[in-house]
Amino acid sequence: MTADDIRALALSLPLAEEQPHFDRASFRVKGRIFATLPPGGEQVVLKLPAEIKESLRQSDPDAIVPVDRTRPLPLSDAQRQLWLLEQVA
């Protein structure tokens, strides 16, 4: 699937909308994120219940990998601007 395919599929869900989230696109229903798509769209991050994640991981361990939480999240544009303003103040 391409990034455009993922975007179209996510936005086809009832009440789904796209909003920025840090450096990536997020897809939400009633403000709650259910998927994120990083720049370049080489992978999609899905928020799934634990039992579904485990079932998918067992069916295709190479396709389903846990999110790496060891590195910090990138700053959003607003956070970068605030940092810059603080530096010049």
mmCIF file as gemmi writes it, N, C-alpha and C atoms, coordinates in Angstrom:
data_model
loop_
_atom_site.group_PDB
_atom_site.id
_atom_site.type_symbol
_atom_site.label_atom_id
_atom_site.label_alt_id
_atom_site.label_comp_id
_atom_site.label_asym_id
_atom_site.label_entity_id
_atom_site.label_seq_id
_atom_site.pdbx_PDB_ins_code
_atom_site.Cartn_x
_atom_site.Cartn_y
_atom_site.Cartn_z
_atom_site.occupancy
_atom_site.B_iso_or_equiv
_atom_site.pdbx_formal_charge
_atom_site.auth_seq_id
_atom_site.auth_asym_id
_atom_site.pdbx_PDB_model_num
ATOM 1 N N . MET Axp A 1 ? 0.84 -1.187 0 1 0 ? 1 A 1
ATOM 2 C CA . MET Axp A 1 ? 0 0 0 1 0 ? 1 A 1
ATOM 3 C C . MET Axp A 1 ? 0.88 1.242 0 1 0 ? 1 A 1
ATOM 4 N N . THR Axp A 2 ? 0.431 2.248 -0.689 1 0 ? 2 A 1
ATOM 5 C CA . THR Axp A 2 ? 1.14 3.524 -0.692 1 0 ? 2 A 1
ATOM 6 C C . THR Axp A 2 ? 0.59 4.413 0.42 1 0 ? 2 A 1
ATOM 7 N N . ALA Axp A 3 ? 1.298 5.513 0.679 1 0 ? 3 A 1
ATOM 8 C CA . ALA Axp A 3 ? 0.818 6.484 1.669 1 0 ? 3 A 1
ATOM 9 C C . ALA Axp A 3 ? -0.553 7.024 1.261 1 0 ? 3 A 1
ATOM 10 N N . ASP Axp A 4 ? -0.758 7.242 -0.019 1 0 ? 4 A 1
ATOM 11 C CA . ASP Axp A 4 ? -2.065 7.726 -0.494 1 0 ? 4 A 1
ATOM 12 C C . ASP Axp A 4 ? -3.166 6.693 -0.25 1 0 ? 4 A 1
ATOM 13 N N . ASP Axp A 5 ? -2.839 5.405 -0.435 1 0 ? 5 A 1
ATOM 14 C CA . ASP Axp A 5 ? -3.81 4.337 -0.161 1 0 ? 5 A 1
ATOM 15 C C . ASP Axp A 5 ? -4.186 4.313 1.32 1 0 ? 5 A 1
ATOM 16 N N . ILE Axp A 6 ? -3.178 4.431 2.179 1 0 ? 6 A 1
ATOM 17 C CA . ILE Axp A 6 ? -3.416 4.42 3.626 1 0 ? 6 A 1
ATOM 18 C C . ILE Axp A 6 ? -4.272 5.612 4.023 1 0 ? 6 A 1
ATOM 19 N N . ARG Axp A 7 ? -3.927 6.778 3.491 1 0 ? 7 A 1
ATOM 20 C CA . ARG Axp A 7 ? -4.695 7.999 3.791 1 0 ? 7 A 1
ATOM 21 C C . ARG Axp A 7 ? -6.154 7.835 3.35 1 0 ? 7 A 1
ATOM 22 N N . ALA Axp A 8 ? -6.36 7.341 2.144 1 0 ? 8 A 1
ATOM 23 C CA . ALA Axp A 8 ? -7.721 7.161 1.627 1 0 ? 8 A 1
ATOM 24 C C . ALA Axp A 8 ? -8.501 6.154 2.474 1 0 ? 8 A 1
ATOM 25 N N . LEU Axp A 9 ? -7.852 5.061 2.857 1 0 ? 9 A 1
ATOM 26 C CA . LEU Axp A 9 ? -8.518 4.056 3.685 1 0 ? 9 A 1
ATOM 27 C C . LEU Axp A 9 ? -8.88 4.637 5.05 1 0 ? 9 A 1
ATOM 28 N N . ALA Axp A 10 ? -7.94 5.326 5.681 1 0 ? 10 A 1
ATOM 29 C CA . ALA Axp A 10 ? -8.199 5.911 7.005 1 0 ? 10 A 1
ATOM 30 C C . ALA Axp A 10 ? -9.338 6.925 6.939 1 0 ? 10 A 1
ATOM 31 N N . LEU Axp A 11 ? -9.323 7.768 5.92 1 0 ? 11 A 1
ATOM 32 C CA . LEU Axp A 11 ? -10.339 8.817 5.819 1 0 ? 11 A 1
ATOM 33 C C . LEU Axp A 11 ? -11.691 8.295 5.342 1 0 ? 11 A 1
ATOM 34 N N . SER Axp A 12 ? -11.734 7.047 4.888 1 0 ? 12 A 1
ATOM 35 C CA . SER Axp A 12 ? -13.018 6.466 4.489 1 0 ? 12 A 1
ATOM 36 C C . SER Axp A 12 ? -13.824 5.983 5.697 1 0 ? 12 A 1
ATOM 37 N N . LEU Axp A 13 ? -13.193 5.918 6.857 1 0 ? 13 A 1
ATOM 38 C CA . LEU Axp A 13 ? -13.896 5.476 8.065 1 0 ? 13 A 1
ATOM 39 C C . LEU Axp A 13 ? -14.833 6.576 8.557 1 0 ? 13 A 1
ATOM 40 N N . PRO Axp A 14 ? -15.963 6.202 9.145 1 0 ? 14 A 1
ATOM 41 C CA . PRO Axp A 14 ? -16.915 7.208 9.632 1 0 ? 14 A 1
ATOM 42 C C . PRO Axp A 14 ? -16.274 8.144 10.657 1 0 ? 14 A 1
ATOM 43 N N . LEU Axp A 15 ? -16.488 9.441 10.477 1 0 ? 15 A 1
ATOM 44 C CA . LEU Axp A 15 ? -16.017 10.502 11.371 1 0 ? 15 A 1
ATOM 45 C C . LEU Axp A 15 ? -14.502 10.671 11.405 1 0 ? 15 A 1
ATOM 46 N N . ALA Axp A 16 ? -13.769 9.971 10.546 1 0 ? 16 A 1
ATOM 47 C CA . ALA Axp A 16 ? -12.307 10.084 10.552 1 0 ? 16 A 1
ATOM 48 C C . ALA Axp A 16 ? -11.872 11.404 9.944 1 0 ? 16 A 1
ATOM 49 N N . GLU Axp A 17 ? -10.812 11.969 10.531 1 0 ? 17 A 1
ATOM 50 C CA . GLU Axp A 17 ? -10.222 13.19 9.996 1 0 ? 17 A 1
ATOM 51 C C . GLU Axp A 17 ? -8.715 13.12 10.156 1 0 ? 17 A 1
ATOM 52 N N . GLU Axp A 18 ? -8.019 13.893 9.338 1 0 ? 18 A 1
ATOM 53 C CA . GLU Axp A 18 ? -6.564 13.942 9.38 1 0 ? 18 A 1
ATOM 54 C C . GLU Axp A 18 ? -6.131 15.23 10.064 1 0 ? 18 A 1
ATOM 55 N N . GLN Axp A 19 ? -5.145 15.118 10.973 1 0 ? 19 A 1
ATOM 56 C CA . GLN Axp A 19 ? -4.573 16.273 11.652 1 0 ? 19 A 1
ATOM 57 C C . GLN Axp A 19 ? -3.082 16.037 11.819 1 0 ? 19 A 1
ATOM 58 N N . PRO Axp A 20 ? -2.283 17.115 11.888 1 0 ? 20 A 1
ATOM 59 C CA . PRO Axp A 20 ? -0.855 16.922 12.138 1 0 ? 20 A 1
ATOM 60 C C . PRO Axp A 20 ? -0.607 16.421 13.562 1 0 ? 20 A 1
ATOM 61 N N . HIS Axp A 21 ? 0.444 15.644 13.72 1 0 ? 21 A 1
ATOM 62 C CA . HIS Axp A 21 ? 0.868 15.139 15.034 1 0 ? 21 A 1
ATOM 63 C C . HIS Axp A 21 ? 2.386 15.048 15.002 1 0 ? 21 A 1
ATOM 64 N N . PHE Axp A 22 ? 3.053 16 15.669 1 0 ? 22 A 1
ATOM 65 C CA . PHE Axp A 22 ? 4.501 16.14 15.601 1 0 ? 22 A 1
ATOM 66 C C . PHE Axp A 22 ? 4.896 16.263 14.13 1 0 ? 22 A 1
ATOM 67 N N . ASP Axp A 23 ? 5.753 15.364 13.634 1 0 ? 23 A 1
ATOM 68 C CA . ASP Axp A 23 ? 6.218 15.466 12.25 1 0 ? 23 A 1
ATOM 69 C C . ASP Axp A 23 ? 5.43 14.573 11.3 1 0 ? 23 A 1
ATOM 70 N N . ARG Axp A 24 ? 4.292 14.078 11.733 1 0 ? 24 A 1
ATOM 71 C CA . ARG Axp A 24 ? 3.55 13.115 10.913 1 0 ? 24 A 1
ATOM 72 C C . ARG Axp A 24 ? 2.074 13.449 10.829 1 0 ? 24 A 1
ATOM 73 N N . ALA Axp A 25 ? 1.4 12.781 9.939 1 0 ? 25 A 1
ATOM 74 C CA . ALA Axp A 25 ? -0.059 12.917 9.831 1 0 ? 25 A 1
ATOM 75 C C . ALA Axp A 25 ? -0.688 11.945 10.817 1 0 ? 25 A 1
ATOM 76 N N . SER Axp A 26 ? -1.748 12.384 11.46 1 0 ? 26 A 1
ATOM 77 C CA . SER Axp A 26 ? -2.496 11.467 12.327 1 0 ? 26 A 1
ATOM 78 C C . SER Axp A 26 ? -3.924 11.382 11.816 1 0 ? 26 A 1
ATOM 79 N N . PHE Axp A 27 ? -4.525 10.254 12.073 1 0 ? 27 A 1
ATOM 80 C CA . PHE Axp A 27 ? -5.912 10.027 11.69 1 0 ? 27 A 1
ATOM 81 C C . PHE Axp A 27 ? -6.683 9.774 12.978 1 0 ? 27 A 1
ATOM 82 N N . ARG Axp A 28 ? -7.784 10.503 13.135 1 0 ? 28 A 1
ATOM 83 C CA . ARG Axp A 28 ? -8.509 10.509 14.402 1 0 ? 28 A 1
ATOM 84 C C . ARG Axp A 28 ? -10.007 10.362 14.188 1 0 ? 28 A 1
ATOM 85 N N . VAL Axp A 29 ? -10.644 9.856 15.216 1 0 ? 29 A 1
ATOM 86 C CA . VAL Axp A 29 ? -12.101 9.86 15.314 1 0 ? 29 A 1
ATOM 87 C C . VAL Axp A 29 ? -12.43 10.49 16.657 1 0 ? 29 A 1
ATOM 88 N N . LYS Axp A 30 ? -13.208 11.566 16.616 1 0 ? 30 A 1
ATOM 89 C CA . LYS Axp A 30 ? -13.579 12.308 17.829 1 0 ? 30 A 1
ATOM 90 C C . LYS Axp A 30 ? -12.347 12.683 18.647 1 0 ? 30 A 1
ATOM 91 N N . GLY Axp A 31 ? -11.282 13.101 17.954 1 0 ? 31 A 1
ATOM 92 C CA . GLY Axp A 31 ? -10.072 13.568 18.615 1 0 ? 31 A 1
ATOM 93 C C . GLY Axp A 31 ? -9.103 12.492 19.057 1 0 ? 31 A 1
ATOM 94 N N . ARG Axp A 32 ? -9.475 11.226 18.939 1 0 ? 32 A 1
ATOM 95 C CA . ARG Axp A 32 ? -8.597 10.135 19.382 1 0 ? 32 A 1
ATOM 96 C C . ARG Axp A 32 ? -7.855 9.533 18.192 1 0 ? 32 A 1
ATOM 97 N N . ILE Axp A 33 ? -6.541 9.47 18.31 1 0 ? 33 A 1
ATOM 98 C CA . ILE Axp A 33 ? -5.696 8.951 17.229 1 0 ? 33 A 1
ATOM 99 C C . ILE Axp A 33 ? -5.868 7.441 17.106 1 0 ? 33 A 1
ATOM 100 N N . PHE Axp A 34 ? -6.062 6.982 15.861 1 0 ? 34 A 1
ATOM 101 C CA . PHE Axp A 34 ? -6.073 5.538 15.618 1 0 ? 34 A 1
ATOM 102 C C . PHE Axp A 34 ? -4.945 5.119 14.681 1 0 ? 34 A 1
ATOM 103 N N . ALA Axp A 35 ? -4.3 6.087 14.007 1 0 ? 35 A 1
ATOM 104 C CA . ALA Axp A 35 ? -3.175 5.76 13.128 1 0 ? 35 A 1
ATOM 105 C C . ALA Axp A 35 ? -2.334 7.006 12.897 1 0 ? 35 A 1
ATOM 106 N N . THR Axp A 36 ? -1.03 6.792 12.681 1 0 ? 36 A 1
ATOM 107 C CA . THR Axp A 36 ? -0.151 7.886 12.274 1 0 ? 36 A 1
ATOM 108 C C . THR Axp A 36 ? 0.655 7.435 11.066 1 0 ? 36 A 1
ATOM 109 N N . LEU Axp A 37 ? 1.018 8.411 10.252 1 0 ? 37 A 1
ATOM 110 C CA . LEU Axp A 37 ? 1.758 8.157 9.02 1 0 ? 37 A 1
ATOM 111 C C . LEU Axp A 37 ? 2.942 9.117 8.978 1 0 ? 37 A 1
ATOM 112 N N . PRO Axp A 38 ? 4.179 8.593 9.068 1 0 ? 38 A 1
ATOM 113 C CA . PRO Axp A 38 ? 5.346 9.474 9.071 1 0 ? 38 A 1
ATOM 114 C C . PRO Axp A 38 ? 5.614 10.067 7.694 1 0 ? 38 A 1
ATOM 115 N N . PRO Axp A 39 ? 6.442 11.136 7.65 1 0 ? 39 A 1
ATOM 116 C CA . PRO Axp A 39 ? 6.819 11.691 6.346 1 0 ? 39 A 1
ATOM 117 C C . PRO Axp A 39 ? 7.433 10.587 5.482 1 0 ? 39 A 1
ATOM 118 N N . GLY Axp A 40 ? 7.108 10.578 4.24 1 0 ? 40 A 1
ATOM 119 C CA . GLY Axp A 40 ? 7.595 9.536 3.343 1 0 ? 40 A 1
ATOM 120 C C . GLY Axp A 40 ? 6.657 8.345 3.264 1 0 ? 40 A 1
ATOM 121 N N . GLY Axp A 41 ? 5.878 8.126 4.314 1 0 ? 41 A 1
ATOM 122 C CA . GLY Axp A 41 ? 4.855 7.086 4.309 1 0 ? 41 A 1
ATOM 123 C C . GLY Axp A 41 ? 5.349 5.673 4.133 1 0 ? 41 A 1
ATOM 124 N N . GLU Axp A 42 ? 6.579 5.374 4.607 1 0 ? 42 A 1
ATOM 125 C CA . GLU Axp A 42 ? 7.098 4.022 4.422 1 0 ? 42 A 1
ATOM 126 C C . GLU Axp A 42 ? 6.481 3 5.37 1 0 ? 42 A 1
ATOM 127 N N . GLN Axp A 43 ? 5.814 3.474 6.411 1 0 ? 43 A 1
ATOM 128 C CA . GLN Axp A 43 ? 5.103 2.568 7.322 1 0 ? 43 A 1
ATOM 129 C C . GLN Axp A 43 ? 3.965 3.329 7.977 1 0 ? 43 A 1
ATOM 130 N N . VAL Axp A 44 ? 3.015 2.608 8.5 1 0 ? 44 A 1
ATOM 131 C CA . VAL Axp A 44 ? 1.907 3.222 9.229 1 0 ? 44 A 1
ATOM 132 C C . VAL Axp A 44 ? 1.938 2.666 10.647 1 0 ? 44 A 1
ATOM 133 N N . VAL Axp A 45 ? 1.633 3.517 11.611 1 0 ? 45 A 1
ATOM 134 C CA . VAL Axp A 45 ? 1.552 3.085 13.005 1 0 ? 45 A 1
ATOM 135 C C . VAL Axp A 45 ? 0.077 3.039 13.381 1 0 ? 45 A 1
ATOM 136 N N . LEU Axp A 46 ? -0.382 1.868 13.787 1 0 ? 46 A 1
ATOM 137 C CA . LEU Axp A 46 ? -1.781 1.68 14.169 1 0 ? 46 A 1
ATOM 138 C C . LEU Axp A 46 ? -1.886 1.491 15.674 1 0 ? 46 A 1
ATOM 139 N N . LYS Axp A 47 ? -2.887 2.088 16.269 1 0 ? 47 A 1
ATOM 140 C CA . LYS Axp A 47 ? -3.174 1.864 17.688 1 0 ? 47 A 1
ATOM 141 C C . LYS Axp A 47 ? -4.251 0.795 17.753 1 0 ? 47 A 1
ATOM 142 N N . LEU Axp A 48 ? -3.875 -0.354 18.28 1 0 ? 48 A 1
ATOM 143 C CA . LEU Axp A 48 ? -4.773 -1.506 18.312 1 0 ? 48 A 1
ATOM 144 C C . LEU Axp A 48 ? -4.847 -2.083 19.722 1 0 ? 48 A 1
ATOM 145 N N . PRO Axp A 49 ? -5.956 -2.734 20.061 1 0 ? 49 A 1
ATOM 146 C CA . PRO Axp A 49 ? -6.022 -3.446 21.342 1 0 ? 49 A 1
ATOM 147 C C . PRO Axp A 49 ? -4.953 -4.542 21.392 1 0 ? 49 A 1
ATOM 148 N N . ALA Axp A 50 ? -4.46 -4.84 22.585 1 0 ? 50 A 1
ATOM 149 C CA . ALA Axp A 50 ? -3.36 -5.797 22.764 1 0 ? 50 A 1
ATOM 150 C C . ALA Axp A 50 ? -3.649 -7.154 22.132 1 0 ? 50 A 1
ATOM 151 N N . GLU Axp A 51 ? -4.878 -7.648 22.264 1 0 ? 51 A 1
ATOM 152 C CA . GLU Axp A 51 ? -5.174 -8.985 21.736 1 0 ? 51 A 1
ATOM 153 C C . GLU Axp A 51 ? -5.128 -9.01 20.206 1 0 ? 51 A 1
ATOM 154 N N . ILE Axp A 52 ? -5.515 -7.929 19.568 1 0 ? 52 A 1
ATOM 155 C CA . ILE Axp A 52 ? -5.446 -7.862 18.1 1 0 ? 52 A 1
ATOM 156 C C . ILE Axp A 52 ? -3.992 -7.747 17.659 1 0 ? 52 A 1
ATOM 157 N N . LYS Axp A 53 ? -3.2 -6.914 18.361 1 0 ? 53 A 1
ATOM 158 C CA . LYS Axp A 53 ? -1.774 -6.799 18.027 1 0 ? 53 A 1
ATOM 159 C C . LYS Axp A 53 ? -1.089 -8.155 18.1 1 0 ? 53 A 1
ATOM 160 N N . GLU Axp A 54 ? -1.341 -8.895 19.169 1 0 ? 54 A 1
ATOM 161 C CA . GLU Axp A 54 ? -0.702 -10.196 19.345 1 0 ? 54 A 1
ATOM 162 C C . GLU Axp A 54 ? -1.137 -11.175 18.262 1 0 ? 54 A 1
ATOM 163 N N . SER Axp A 55 ? -2.394 -11.177 17.916 1 0 ? 55 A 1
ATOM 164 C CA . SER Axp A 55 ? -2.889 -12.058 16.86 1 0 ? 55 A 1
ATOM 165 C C . SER Axp A 55 ? -2.228 -11.726 15.521 1 0 ? 55 A 1
ATOM 166 N N . LEU Axp A 56 ? -2.128 -10.44 15.198 1 0 ? 56 A 1
ATOM 167 C CA . LEU Axp A 56 ? -1.484 -10.031 13.947 1 0 ? 56 A 1
ATOM 168 C C . LEU Axp A 56 ? 0.004 -10.366 13.958 1 0 ? 56 A 1
ATOM 169 N N . ARG Axp A 57 ? 0.653 -10.153 15.09 1 0 ? 57 A 1
ATOM 170 C CA . ARG Axp A 57 ? 2.082 -10.45 15.201 1 0 ? 57 A 1
ATOM 171 C C . ARG Axp A 57 ? 2.334 -11.934 14.981 1 0 ? 57 A 1
ATOM 172 N N . GLN Axp A 58 ? 1.464 -12.781 15.491 1 0 ? 58 A 1
ATOM 173 C CA . GLN Axp A 58 ? 1.627 -14.226 15.299 1 0 ? 58 A 1
ATOM 174 C C . GLN Axp A 58 ? 1.387 -14.63 13.849 1 0 ? 58 A 1
ATOM 175 N N . SER Axp A 59 ? 0.472 -13.949 13.178 1 0 ? 59 A 1
ATOM 176 C CA . SER Axp A 59 ? 0.169 -14.316 11.792 1 0 ? 59 A 1
ATOM 177 C C . SER Axp A 59 ? 1.237 -13.842 10.815 1 0 ? 59 A 1
ATOM 178 N N . ASP Axp A 60 ? 1.91 -12.722 11.111 1 0 ? 60 A 1
ATOM 179 C CA . ASP Axp A 60 ? 2.955 -12.206 10.22 1 0 ? 60 A 1
ATOM 180 C C . ASP Axp A 60 ? 3.967 -11.4 11.031 1 0 ? 60 A 1
ATOM 181 N N . PRO Axp A 61 ? 4.913 -12.086 11.704 1 0 ? 61 A 1
ATOM 182 C CA . PRO Axp A 61 ? 5.853 -11.406 12.593 1 0 ? 61 A 1
ATOM 183 C C . PRO Axp A 61 ? 6.731 -10.359 11.899 1 0 ? 61 A 1
ATOM 184 N N . ASP Axp A 62 ? 6.993 -10.52 10.607 1 0 ? 62 A 1
ATOM 185 C CA . ASP Axp A 62 ? 7.842 -9.551 9.909 1 0 ? 62 A 1
ATOM 186 C C . ASP Axp A 62 ? 7.102 -8.267 9.555 1 0 ? 62 A 1
ATOM 187 N N . ALA Axp A 63 ? 5.792 -8.339 9.423 1 0 ? 63 A 1
ATOM 188 C CA . ALA Axp A 63 ? 5.011 -7.164 9.029 1 0 ? 63 A 1
ATOM 189 C C . ALA Axp A 63 ? 4.578 -6.326 10.222 1 0 ? 63 A 1
ATOM 190 N N . ILE Axp A 64 ? 4.443 -6.944 11.381 1 0 ? 64 A 1
ATOM 191 C CA . ILE Axp A 64 ? 3.954 -6.256 12.572 1 0 ? 64 A 1
ATOM 192 C C . ILE Axp A 64 ? 5.106 -6.157 13.563 1 0 ? 64 A 1
ATOM 193 N N . VAL Axp A 65 ? 5.573 -4.939 13.812 1 0 ? 65 A 1
ATOM 194 C CA . VAL Axp A 65 ? 6.674 -4.732 14.76 1 0 ? 65 A 1
ATOM 195 C C . VAL Axp A 65 ? 6.264 -3.686 15.792 1 0 ? 65 A 1
ATOM 196 N N . PRO Axp A 66 ? 6.722 -3.853 17.041 1 0 ? 66 A 1
ATOM 197 C CA . PRO Axp A 66 ? 6.405 -2.856 18.063 1 0 ? 66 A 1
ATOM 198 C C . PRO Axp A 66 ? 7.062 -1.517 17.735 1 0 ? 66 A 1
ATOM 199 N N . VAL Axp A 67 ? 6.453 -0.442 18.2 1 0 ? 67 A 1
ATOM 200 C CA . VAL Axp A 67 ? 7.006 0.896 18.006 1 0 ? 67 A 1
ATOM 201 C C . VAL Axp A 67 ? 8.21 1.068 18.915 1 0 ? 67 A 1
ATOM 202 N N . ASP Axp A 68 ? 9.298 1.615 18.376 1 0 ? 68 A 1
ATOM 203 C CA . ASP Axp A 68 ? 10.506 1.896 19.15 1 0 ? 68 A 1
ATOM 204 C C . ASP Axp A 68 ? 10.251 3.111 20.037 1 0 ? 68 A 1
ATOM 205 N N . ARG Axp A 69 ? 10.239 2.921 21.329 1 0 ? 69 A 1
ATOM 206 C CA . ARG Axp A 69 ? 9.992 4.016 22.275 1 0 ? 69 A 1
ATOM 207 C C . ARG Axp A 69 ? 11.277 4.456 22.977 1 0 ? 69 A 1
ATOM 208 N N . THR Axp A 70 ? 12.445 4.08 22.436 1 0 ? 70 A 1
ATOM 209 C CA . THR Axp A 70 ? 13.706 4.414 23.104 1 0 ? 70 A 1
ATOM 210 C C . THR Axp A 70 ? 14.262 5.765 22.696 1 0 ? 70 A 1
ATOM 211 N N . ARG Axp A 71 ? 13.776 6.34 21.633 1 0 ? 71 A 1
ATOM 212 C CA . ARG Axp A 71 ? 14.292 7.645 21.202 1 0 ? 71 A 1
ATOM 213 C C . ARG Axp A 71 ? 13.208 8.704 21.371 1 0 ? 71 A 1
ATOM 214 N N . PRO Axp A 72 ? 13.622 9.956 21.578 1 0 ? 72 A 1
ATOM 215 C CA . PRO Axp A 72 ? 12.622 11.012 21.782 1 0 ? 72 A 1
ATOM 216 C C . PRO Axp A 72 ? 11.84 11.296 20.503 1 0 ? 72 A 1
ATOM 217 N N . LEU Axp A 73 ? 10.611 11.746 20.682 1 0 ? 73 A 1
ATOM 218 C CA . LEU Axp A 73 ? 9.798 12.152 19.538 1 0 ? 73 A 1
ATOM 219 C C . LEU Axp A 73 ? 10.343 13.453 18.963 1 0 ? 73 A 1
ATOM 220 N N . PRO Axp A 74 ? 10.24 13.655 17.665 1 0 ? 74 A 1
ATOM 221 C CA . PRO Axp A 74 ? 10.692 14.919 17.077 1 0 ? 74 A 1
ATOM 222 C C . PRO Axp A 74 ? 9.806 16.073 17.54 1 0 ? 74 A 1
ATOM 223 N N . LEU Axp A 75 ? 10.381 17.264 17.554 1 0 ? 75 A 1
ATOM 224 C CA . LEU Axp A 75 ? 9.619 18.452 17.932 1 0 ? 75 A 1
ATOM 225 C C . LEU Axp A 75 ? 8.651 18.84 16.82 1 0 ? 75 A 1
ATOM 226 N N . SER Axp A 76 ? 7.505 19.352 17.21 1 0 ? 76 A 1
ATOM 227 C CA . SER Axp A 76 ? 6.557 19.887 16.232 1 0 ? 76 A 1
ATOM 228 C C . SER Axp A 76 ? 7.059 21.253 15.773 1 0 ? 76 A 1
ATOM 229 N N . ASP Axp A 77 ? 6.477 21.794 14.714 1 0 ? 77 A 1
ATOM 230 C CA . ASP Axp A 77 ? 6.857 23.133 14.245 1 0 ? 77 A 1
ATOM 231 C C . ASP Axp A 77 ? 6.65 24.167 15.341 1 0 ? 77 A 1
ATOM 232 N N . ALA Axp A 78 ? 5.546 24.068 16.069 1 0 ? 78 A 1
ATOM 233 C CA . ALA Axp A 78 ? 5.268 25.027 17.148 1 0 ? 78 A 1
ATOM 234 C C . ALA Axp A 78 ? 6.314 24.917 18.251 1 0 ? 78 A 1
ATOM 235 N N . GLN Axp A 79 ? 6.723 23.707 18.596 1 0 ? 79 A 1
ATOM 236 C CA . GLN Axp A 79 ? 7.743 23.532 19.627 1 0 ? 79 A 1
ATOM 237 C C . GLN Axp A 79 ? 9.081 24.102 19.178 1 0 ? 79 A 1
ATOM 238 N N . ARG Axp A 80 ? 9.431 23.931 17.903 1 0 ? 80 A 1
ATOM 239 C CA . ARG Axp A 80 ? 10.684 24.505 17.382 1 0 ? 80 A 1
ATOM 240 C C . ARG Axp A 80 ? 10.645 26.025 17.436 1 0 ? 80 A 1
ATOM 241 N N . GLN Axp A 81 ? 9.504 26.608 17.087 1 0 ? 81 A 1
ATOM 242 C CA . GLN Axp A 81 ? 9.377 28.067 17.12 1 0 ? 81 A 1
ATOM 243 C C . GLN Axp A 81 ? 9.484 28.59 18.547 1 0 ? 81 A 1
ATOM 244 N N . LEU Axp A 82 ? 8.855 27.915 19.495 1 0 ? 82 A 1
ATOM 245 C CA . LEU Axp A 82 ? 8.957 28.33 20.894 1 0 ? 82 A 1
ATOM 246 C C . LEU Axp A 82 ? 10.39 28.231 21.395 1 0 ? 82 A 1
ATOM 247 N N . TRP Axp A 83 ? 11.093 27.17 21.02 1 0 ? 83 A 1
ATOM 248 C CA . TRP Axp A 83 ? 12.487 27.016 21.415 1 0 ? 83 A 1
ATOM 249 C C . TRP Axp A 83 ? 13.32 28.171 20.864 1 0 ? 83 A 1
ATOM 250 N N . LEU Axp A 84 ? 13.112 28.51 19.587 1 0 ? 84 A 1
ATOM 251 C CA . LEU Axp A 84 ? 13.857 29.6 18.97 1 0 ? 84 A 1
ATOM 252 C C . LEU Axp A 84 ? 13.57 30.922 19.67 1 0 ? 84 A 1
ATOM 253 N N . LEU Axp A 85 ? 12.311 31.195 19.965 1 0 ? 85 A 1
ATOM 254 C CA . LEU Axp A 85 ? 11.961 32.43 20.673 1 0 ? 85 A 1
ATOM 255 C C . LEU Axp A 85 ? 12.627 32.489 22.041 1 0 ? 85 A 1
ATOM 256 N N . GLU Axp A 86 ? 12.696 31.367 22.718 1 0 ? 86 A 1
ATOM 257 C CA . GLU Axp A 86 ? 13.346 31.327 24.028 1 0 ? 86 A 1
ATOM 258 C C . GLU Axp A 86 ? 14.843 31.601 23.908 1 0 ? 86 A 1
ATOM 259 N N . GLN Axp A 87 ? 15.46 31.123 22.832 1 0 ? 87 A 1
ATOM 260 C CA . GLN Axp A 87 ? 16.896 31.314 22.644 1 0 ? 87 A 1
ATOM 261 C C . GLN Axp A 87 ? 17.256 32.769 22.379 1 0 ? 87 A 1
ATOM 262 N N . VAL Axp A 88 ? 16.407 33.482 21.658 1 0 ? 88 A 1
ATOM 263 C CA . VAL Axp A 88 ? 16.727 34.876 21.31 1 0 ? 88 A 1
ATOM 264 C C . VAL Axp A 88 ? 16.22 35.871 22.351 1 0 ? 88 A 1
ATOM 265 N N . ALA Axp A 89 ? 15.438 35.416 23.311 1 0 ? 89 A 1
ATOM 266 C CA . ALA Axp A 89 ? 14.893 36.326 24.337 1 0 ? 89 A 1
ATOM 267 C C . ALA Axp A 89 ? 15.939 36.699 25.364 1 0 ? 89 A 1
